Amino acid sequence: MINEQPFAVSFDMDGVVADNISYHFDAWRQFVWQIWLSSE
């Protein structure tokens, strides 16, 4: 049985003019790392 709280993330990319996919990749990686650390 899973007793975890539901969790969702949404990013609004409307209006993004620059190609900054590398920034978003790094931001997601840091975000997931922080979530993983806080779950321990």
mmCIF file of the N, C-alpha and C atoms, coordinates in Angstrom:
data_MODEL
# 
_entry.id   MODEL 
# 
loop_
_atom_site.group_PDB 
_atom_site.id 
_atom_site.type_symbol 
_atom_site.label_atom_id 
_atom_site.label_alt_id 
_atom_site.label_comp_id 
_atom_site.label_asym_id 
_atom_site.label_entity_id 
_atom_site.label_seq_id 
_atom_site.pdbx_PDB_ins_code 
_atom_site.Cartn_x 
_atom_site.Cartn_y 
_atom_site.Cartn_z 
_atom_site.occupancy 
_atom_site.B_iso_or_equiv 
_atom_site.pdbx_formal_charge 
_atom_site.auth_seq_id 
_atom_site.auth_comp_id 
_atom_site.auth_asym_id 
_atom_site.auth_atom_id 
_atom_site.pdbx_PDB_model_num 
ATOM 1   N N  . MET A 1 1  ? 0.847  -1.180 0.000   1.00 0.00 ? 1  MET A N  1 
ATOM 2   C CA . MET A 1 1  ? 0.000  0.000  0.000   1.00 0.00 ? 1  MET A CA 1 
ATOM 3   C C  . MET A 1 1  ? 0.894  1.245  0.000   1.00 0.00 ? 1  MET A C  1 
ATOM 4   N N  . ILE A 1 2  ? 0.554  2.216  -0.801  1.00 0.00 ? 2  ILE A N  1 
ATOM 5   C CA . ILE A 1 2  ? 1.321  3.455  -0.896  1.00 0.00 ? 2  ILE A CA 1 
ATOM 6   C C  . ILE A 1 2  ? 0.647  4.533  -0.047  1.00 0.00 ? 2  ILE A C  1 
ATOM 7   N N  . ASN A 1 3  ? 1.407  5.137  0.856   1.00 0.00 ? 3  ASN A N  1 
ATOM 8   C CA . ASN A 1 3  ? 0.859  6.161  1.748   1.00 0.00 ? 3  ASN A CA 1 
ATOM 9   C C  . ASN A 1 3  ? 1.431  7.541  1.450   1.00 0.00 ? 3  ASN A C  1 
ATOM 10  N N  . GLU A 1 4  ? 1.854  7.786  0.232   1.00 0.00 ? 4  GLU A N  1 
ATOM 11  C CA . GLU A 1 4  ? 2.443  9.070  -0.117  1.00 0.00 ? 4  GLU A CA 1 
ATOM 12  C C  . GLU A 1 4  ? 1.369  10.057 -0.539  1.00 0.00 ? 4  GLU A C  1 
ATOM 13  N N  . GLN A 1 5  ? 1.622  11.331 -0.258  1.00 0.00 ? 5  GLN A N  1 
ATOM 14  C CA . GLN A 1 5  ? 0.724  12.402 -0.685  1.00 0.00 ? 5  GLN A CA 1 
ATOM 15  C C  . GLN A 1 5  ? 0.845  12.596 -2.195  1.00 0.00 ? 5  GLN A C  1 
ATOM 16  N N  . PRO A 1 6  ? -0.256 12.924 -2.873  1.00 0.00 ? 6  PRO A N  1 
ATOM 17  C CA . PRO A 1 6  ? -0.172 13.244 -4.300  1.00 0.00 ? 6  PRO A CA 1 
ATOM 18  C C  . PRO A 1 6  ? 0.733  14.458 -4.511  1.00 0.00 ? 6  PRO A C  1 
ATOM 19  N N  . PHE A 1 7  ? 1.402  14.502 -5.635  1.00 0.00 ? 7  PHE A N  1 
ATOM 20  C CA . PHE A 1 7  ? 2.353  15.566 -5.897  1.00 0.00 ? 7  PHE A CA 1 
ATOM 21  C C  . PHE A 1 7  ? 2.327  15.895 -7.389  1.00 0.00 ? 7  PHE A C  1 
ATOM 22  N N  . ALA A 1 8  ? 2.339  17.173 -7.717  1.00 0.00 ? 8  ALA A N  1 
ATOM 23  C CA . ALA A 1 8  ? 2.355  17.590 -9.124  1.00 0.00 ? 8  ALA A CA 1 
ATOM 24  C C  . ALA A 1 8  ? 3.183  18.855 -9.268  1.00 0.00 ? 8  ALA A C  1 
ATOM 25  N N  . VAL A 1 9  ? 3.758  19.050 -10.462 1.00 0.00 ? 9  VAL A N  1 
ATOM 26  C CA . VAL A 1 9  ? 4.541  20.243 -10.780 1.00 0.00 ? 9  VAL A CA 1 
ATOM 27  C C  . VAL A 1 9  ? 4.099  20.730 -12.144 1.00 0.00 ? 9  VAL A C  1 
ATOM 28  N N  . SER A 1 10 ? 3.948  22.025 -12.272 1.00 0.00 ? 10 SER A N  1 
ATOM 29  C CA . SER A 1 10 ? 3.560  22.605 -13.550 1.00 0.00 ? 10 SER A CA 1 
ATOM 30  C C  . SER A 1 10 ? 4.458  23.800 -13.860 1.00 0.00 ? 10 SER A C  1 
ATOM 31  N N  . PHE A 1 11 ? 5.004  23.840 -15.056 1.00 0.00 ? 11 PHE A N  1 
ATOM 32  C CA . PHE A 1 11 ? 5.795  24.973 -15.502 1.00 0.00 ? 11 PHE A CA 1 
ATOM 33  C C  . PHE A 1 11 ? 5.064  25.657 -16.641 1.00 0.00 ? 11 PHE A C  1 
ATOM 34  N N  . ASP A 1 12 ? 4.904  26.962 -16.533 1.00 0.00 ? 12 ASP A N  1 
ATOM 35  C CA . ASP A 1 12 ? 4.260  27.749 -17.576 1.00 0.00 ? 12 ASP A CA 1 
ATOM 36  C C  . ASP A 1 12 ? 5.341  28.343 -18.470 1.00 0.00 ? 12 ASP A C  1 
ATOM 37  N N  . MET A 1 13 ? 5.422  27.864 -19.702 1.00 0.00 ? 13 MET A N  1 
ATOM 38  C CA . MET A 1 13 ? 6.468  28.301 -20.618 1.00 0.00 ? 13 MET A CA 1 
ATOM 39  C C  . MET A 1 13 ? 5.959  29.305 -21.659 1.00 0.00 ? 13 MET A C  1 
ATOM 40  N N  . ASP A 1 14 ? 4.738  29.797 -21.518 1.00 0.00 ? 14 ASP A N  1 
ATOM 41  C CA . ASP A 1 14 ? 4.213  30.779 -22.465 1.00 0.00 ? 14 ASP A CA 1 
ATOM 42  C C  . ASP A 1 14 ? 5.082  32.025 -22.457 1.00 0.00 ? 14 ASP A C  1 
ATOM 43  N N  . GLY A 1 15 ? 5.388  32.518 -23.638 1.00 0.00 ? 15 GLY A N  1 
ATOM 44  C CA . GLY A 1 15 ? 6.145  33.754 -23.750 1.00 0.00 ? 15 GLY A CA 1 
ATOM 45  C C  . GLY A 1 15 ? 7.650  33.583 -23.691 1.00 0.00 ? 15 GLY A C  1 
ATOM 46  N N  . VAL A 1 16 ? 8.137  32.343 -23.617 1.00 0.00 ? 16 VAL A N  1 
ATOM 47  C CA . VAL A 1 16 ? 9.582  32.128 -23.586 1.00 0.00 ? 16 VAL A CA 1 
ATOM 48  C C  . VAL A 1 16 ? 10.131 32.353 -24.990 1.00 0.00 ? 16 VAL A C  1 
ATOM 49  N N  . VAL A 1 17 ? 11.071 33.289 -25.084 1.00 0.00 ? 17 VAL A N  1 
ATOM 50  C CA . VAL A 1 17 ? 11.626 33.652 -26.394 1.00 0.00 ? 17 VAL A CA 1 
ATOM 51  C C  . VAL A 1 17 ? 12.969 32.970 -26.635 1.00 0.00 ? 17 VAL A C  1 
ATOM 52  N N  . ALA A 1 18 ? 13.783 32.849 -25.606 1.00 0.00 ? 18 ALA A N  1 
ATOM 53  C CA . ALA A 1 18 ? 15.121 32.286 -25.755 1.00 0.00 ? 18 ALA A CA 1 
ATOM 54  C C  . ALA A 1 18 ? 15.092 30.765 -25.679 1.00 0.00 ? 18 ALA A C  1 
ATOM 55  N N  . ASP A 1 19 ? 16.055 30.155 -26.365 1.00 0.00 ? 19 ASP A N  1 
ATOM 56  C CA . ASP A 1 19 ? 16.223 28.702 -26.271 1.00 0.00 ? 19 ASP A CA 1 
ATOM 57  C C  . ASP A 1 19 ? 17.079 28.427 -25.045 1.00 0.00 ? 19 ASP A C  1 
ATOM 58  N N  . ASN A 1 20 ? 16.422 28.165 -23.942 1.00 0.00 ? 20 ASN A N  1 
ATOM 59  C CA . ASN A 1 20 ? 17.152 27.956 -22.688 1.00 0.00 ? 20 ASN A CA 1 
ATOM 60  C C  . ASN A 1 20 ? 16.859 26.584 -22.098 1.00 0.00 ? 20 ASN A C  1 
ATOM 61  N N  . ILE A 1 21 ? 16.796 25.576 -22.973 1.00 0.00 ? 21 ILE A N  1 
ATOM 62  C CA . ILE A 1 21 ? 16.469 24.227 -22.515 1.00 0.00 ? 21 ILE A CA 1 
ATOM 63  C C  . ILE A 1 21 ? 17.498 23.708 -21.521 1.00 0.00 ? 21 ILE A C  1 
ATOM 64  N N  . SER A 1 22 ? 18.763 24.109 -21.692 1.00 0.00 ? 22 SER A N  1 
ATOM 65  C CA . SER A 1 22 ? 19.781 23.632 -20.742 1.00 0.00 ? 22 SER A CA 1 
ATOM 66  C C  . SER A 1 22 ? 19.505 24.177 -19.339 1.00 0.00 ? 22 SER A C  1 
ATOM 67  N N  . TYR A 1 23 ? 19.044 25.419 -19.238 1.00 0.00 ? 23 TYR A N  1 
ATOM 68  C CA . TYR A 1 23 ? 18.688 25.982 -17.932 1.00 0.00 ? 23 TYR A CA 1 
ATOM 69  C C  . TYR A 1 23 ? 17.533 25.186 -17.317 1.00 0.00 ? 23 TYR A C  1 
ATOM 70  N N  . HIS A 1 24 ? 16.513 24.896 -18.106 1.00 0.00 ? 24 HIS A N  1 
ATOM 71  C CA . HIS A 1 24 ? 15.352 24.179 -17.584 1.00 0.00 ? 24 HIS A CA 1 
ATOM 72  C C  . HIS A 1 24 ? 15.714 22.748 -17.184 1.00 0.00 ? 24 HIS A C  1 
ATOM 73  N N  . PHE A 1 25 ? 16.604 22.121 -17.941 1.00 0.00 ? 25 PHE A N  1 
ATOM 74  C CA . PHE A 1 25 ? 17.062 20.785 -17.581 1.00 0.00 ? 25 PHE A CA 1 
ATOM 75  C C  . PHE A 1 25 ? 17.764 20.824 -16.226 1.00 0.00 ? 25 PHE A C  1 
ATOM 76  N N  . ASP A 1 26 ? 18.657 21.797 -16.036 1.00 0.00 ? 26 ASP A N  1 
ATOM 77  C CA . ASP A 1 26 ? 19.360 21.926 -14.758 1.00 0.00 ? 26 ASP A CA 1 
ATOM 78  C C  . ASP A 1 26 ? 18.397 22.250 -13.620 1.00 0.00 ? 26 ASP A C  1 
ATOM 79  N N  . ALA A 1 27 ? 17.415 23.113 -13.877 1.00 0.00 ? 27 ALA A N  1 
ATOM 80  C CA . ALA A 1 27 ? 16.438 23.479 -12.851 1.00 0.00 ? 27 ALA A CA 1 
ATOM 81  C C  . ALA A 1 27 ? 15.630 22.253 -12.423 1.00 0.00 ? 27 ALA A C  1 
ATOM 82  N N  . TRP A 1 28 ? 15.185 21.447 -13.383 1.00 0.00 ? 28 TRP A N  1 
ATOM 83  C CA . TRP A 1 28 ? 14.440 20.227 -13.057 1.00 0.00 ? 28 TRP A CA 1 
ATOM 84  C C  . TRP A 1 28 ? 15.298 19.272 -12.244 1.00 0.00 ? 28 TRP A C  1 
ATOM 85  N N  . ARG A 1 29 ? 16.565 19.120 -12.645 1.00 0.00 ? 29 ARG A N  1 
ATOM 86  C CA . ARG A 1 29 ? 17.460 18.212 -11.936 1.00 0.00 ? 29 ARG A CA 1 
ATOM 87  C C  . ARG A 1 29 ? 17.639 18.657 -10.483 1.00 0.00 ? 29 ARG A C  1 
ATOM 88  N N  . GLN A 1 30 ? 17.842 19.946 -10.270 1.00 0.00 ? 30 GLN A N  1 
ATOM 89  C CA . GLN A 1 30 ? 17.981 20.459 -8.901  1.00 0.00 ? 30 GLN A CA 1 
ATOM 90  C C  . GLN A 1 30 ? 16.688 20.290 -8.110  1.00 0.00 ? 30 GLN A C  1 
ATOM 91  N N  . PHE A 1 31 ? 15.562 20.543 -8.769  1.00 0.00 ? 31 PHE A N  1 
ATOM 92  C CA . PHE A 1 31 ? 14.263 20.408 -8.108  1.00 0.00 ? 31 PHE A CA 1 
ATOM 93  C C  . PHE A 1 31 ? 14.035 18.968 -7.654  1.00 0.00 ? 31 PHE A C  1 
ATOM 94  N N  . VAL A 1 32 ? 14.262 18.023 -8.536  1.00 0.00 ? 32 VAL A N  1 
ATOM 95  C CA . VAL A 1 32 ? 14.054 16.608 -8.205  1.00 0.00 ? 32 VAL A CA 1 
ATOM 96  C C  . VAL A 1 32 ? 15.017 16.186 -7.105  1.00 0.00 ? 32 VAL A C  1 
ATOM 97  N N  . TRP A 1 33 ? 16.258 16.662 -7.151  1.00 0.00 ? 33 TRP A N  1 
ATOM 98  C CA . TRP A 1 33 ? 17.232 16.339 -6.121  1.00 0.00 ? 33 TRP A CA 1 
ATOM 99  C C  . TRP A 1 33 ? 16.753 16.835 -4.755  1.00 0.00 ? 33 TRP A C  1 
ATOM 100 N N  . GLN A 1 34 ? 16.223 18.055 -4.698  1.00 0.00 ? 34 GLN A N  1 
ATOM 101 C CA . GLN A 1 34 ? 15.732 18.598 -3.435  1.00 0.00 ? 34 GLN A CA 1 
ATOM 102 C C  . GLN A 1 34 ? 14.532 17.812 -2.915  1.00 0.00 ? 34 GLN A C  1 
ATOM 103 N N  . ILE A 1 35 ? 13.635 17.431 -3.798  1.00 0.00 ? 35 ILE A N  1 
ATOM 104 C CA . ILE A 1 35 ? 12.463 16.644 -3.394  1.00 0.00 ? 35 ILE A CA 1 
ATOM 105 C C  . ILE A 1 35 ? 12.926 15.285 -2.854  1.00 0.00 ? 35 ILE A C  1 
ATOM 106 N N  . TRP A 1 36 ? 13.871 14.661 -3.520  1.00 0.00 ? 36 TRP A N  1 
ATOM 107 C CA . TRP A 1 36 ? 14.383 13.360 -3.099  1.00 0.00 ? 36 TRP A CA 1 
ATOM 108 C C  . TRP A 1 36 ? 15.039 13.480 -1.728  1.00 0.00 ? 36 TRP A C  1 
ATOM 109 N N  . LEU A 1 37 ? 15.829 14.529 -1.508  1.00 0.00 ? 37 LEU A N  1 
ATOM 110 C CA . LEU A 1 37 ? 16.484 14.709 -0.211  1.00 0.00 ? 37 LEU A CA 1 
ATOM 111 C C  . LEU A 1 37 ? 15.479 14.949 0.906   1.00 0.00 ? 37 LEU A C  1 
ATOM 112 N N  . SER A 1 38 ? 14.421 15.689 0.615   1.00 0.00 ? 38 SER A N  1 
ATOM 113 C CA . SER A 1 38 ? 13.444 15.999 1.655   1.00 0.00 ? 38 SER A CA 1 
ATOM 114 C C  . SER A 1 38 ? 12.552 14.805 1.993   1.00 0.00 ? 38 SER A C  1 
ATOM 115 N N  . SER A 1 39 ? 12.535 13.806 1.138   1.00 0.00 ? 39 SER A N  1 
ATOM 116 C CA . SER A 1 39 ? 11.680 12.639 1.385   1.00 0.00 ? 39 SER A CA 1 
ATOM 117 C C  . SER A 1 39 ? 12.360 11.598 2.271   1.00 0.00 ? 39 SER A C  1 
ATOM 118 N N  . GLU A 1 40 ? 13.643 11.769 2.518   1.00 0.00 ? 40 GLU A N  1 
ATOM 119 C CA . GLU A 1 40 ? 14.367 10.789 3.347   1.00 0.00 ? 40 GLU A CA 1 
ATOM 120 C C  . GLU A 1 40 ? 14.179 11.057 4.813   1.00 0.00 ? 40 GLU A C  1 
# 
